[in-house]
Amino acid sequence: MKELTAKAKIRKLNELVETLCGIYSRVARKLGVHRTFVSRVARGERHSEPIENALVSEYDEIAEQAP
């Protein structure tokens, strides 16, 4: 695999951050909860099976799109 340039690494990092930032908001909108609650579930501070399932679903969708 070829080495990425510094600019390419930063660009990829920004893509990942944008993707991750949107996940909590999308899940929150779909389930009618606050984004911070989704974040707490993701970190294991709270438990919600519907939110966990939605997060796993988002993960699976992103993983399918990964090169």
CYANA upper distance limits for C-alpha pairs under 8 A (distance plus 0.5 A):
  4 LEU  CA      8 ALA  CA      6.26
  4 LEU  CA      9 LYS  CA      6.60
  5 THR  CA      9 LYS  CA      6.72
  6 ALA  CA     10 ILE  CA      6.75
  7 LYS  CA     11 ARG  CA      6.58
  8 ALA  CA     12 LYS  CA      6.59
  9 LYS  CA     13 LEU  CA      6.57
 10 ILE  CA     14 ASN  CA      6.65
 11 ARG  CA     15 GLU  CA      6.81
 12 LYS  CA     16 LEU  CA      6.79
 13 LEU  CA     17 VAL  CA      6.72
 14 ASN  CA     18 GLU  CA      6.61
 15 GLU  CA     19 THR  CA      6.70
 16 LEU  CA     20 LEU  CA      6.67
 17 VAL  CA     21 CYS  CA      6.49
 18 GLU  CA     22 GLY  CA      6.79
 19 THR  CA     23 ILE  CA      7.01
 20 LEU  CA     24 TYR  CA      7.84
 21 CYS  CA     25 SER  CA      7.71
 22 GLY  CA     26 ARG  CA      6.56
 23 ILE  CA     27 VAL  CA      6.65
 23 ILE  CA     55 LEU  CA      8.00
 23 ILE  CA     58 GLU  CA      7.36
 24 TYR  CA     28 ALA  CA      6.51
 24 TYR  CA     35 ARG  CA      6.12
 24 TYR  CA     36 THR  CA      8.43
 24 TYR  CA     38 VAL  CA      6.33
 24 TYR  CA     39 SER  CA      6.87
 24 TYR  CA     55 LEU  CA      8.41
 25 SER  CA     29 ARG  CA      6.62
 25 SER  CA     35 ARG  CA      5.91
 26 ARG  CA     30 LYS  CA      6.64
 27 VAL  CA     31 LEU  CA      6.66
 27 VAL  CA     35 ARG  CA      8.23
 27 VAL  CA     38 VAL  CA      7.68
 27 VAL  CA     51 ILE  CA      7.57
 27 VAL  CA     54 ALA  CA      6.77
 27 VAL  CA     55 LEU  CA      7.42
 28 ALA  CA     32 GLY  CA      6.13
 28 ALA  CA     33 VAL  CA      5.35
 28 ALA  CA     34 HIS  CA      6.06
 28 ALA  CA     35 ARG  CA      5.65
 28 ALA  CA     37 PHE  CA      8.50
 28 ALA  CA     38 VAL  CA      6.82
 29 ARG  CA     33 VAL  CA      7.14
 29 ARG  CA     34 HIS  CA      8.32
 31 LEU  CA     51 ILE  CA      8.05
 33 VAL  CA     37 PHE  CA      7.40
 33 VAL  CA     38 VAL  CA      8.02
 34 HIS  CA     38 VAL  CA      7.29
 35 ARG  CA     39 SER  CA      6.79
 36 THR  CA     40 ARG  CA      6.68
 37 PHE  CA     41 VAL  CA      6.75
 37 PHE  CA     46 ARG  CA      8.28
 38 VAL  CA     42 ALA  CA      6.67
 38 VAL  CA     51 ILE  CA      7.09
 39 SER  CA     43 ARG  CA      6.74
 40 ARG  CA     44 GLY  CA      6.69
 40 ARG  CA     45 GLU  CA      5.63
 40 ARG  CA     46 ARG  CA      6.14
 41 VAL  CA     45 GLU  CA      6.25
 41 VAL  CA     46 ARG  CA      5.12
 41 VAL  CA     47 HIS  CA      6.01
 41 VAL  CA     48 SER  CA      7.13
 41 VAL  CA     51 ILE  CA      7.69
 41 VAL  CA     52 GLU  CA      7.56
 42 ALA  CA     52 GLU  CA      7.67
 42 ALA  CA     55 LEU  CA      8.16
 47 HIS  CA     52 GLU  CA      8.32
 48 SER  CA     52 GLU  CA      6.60
 49 GLU  CA     53 ASN  CA      6.50
 50 PRO  CA     54 ALA  CA      6.66
 51 ILE  CA     55 LEU  CA      6.61
 52 GLU  CA     56 VAL  CA      6.70
 53 ASN  CA     57 SER  CA      6.63
 54 ALA  CA     58 GLU  CA      6.70
 55 LEU  CA     59 TYR  CA      6.65
 56 VAL  CA     60 ASP  CA      6.64
 57 SER  CA     61 GLU  CA      6.78
 58 GLU  CA     62 ILE  CA      6.77
 59 TYR  CA     63 ALA  CA      6.53
 60 ASP  CA     64 GLU  CA      6.69
 61 GLU  CA     65 GLN  CA      7.13
 62 ILE  CA     66 ALA  CA      6.88
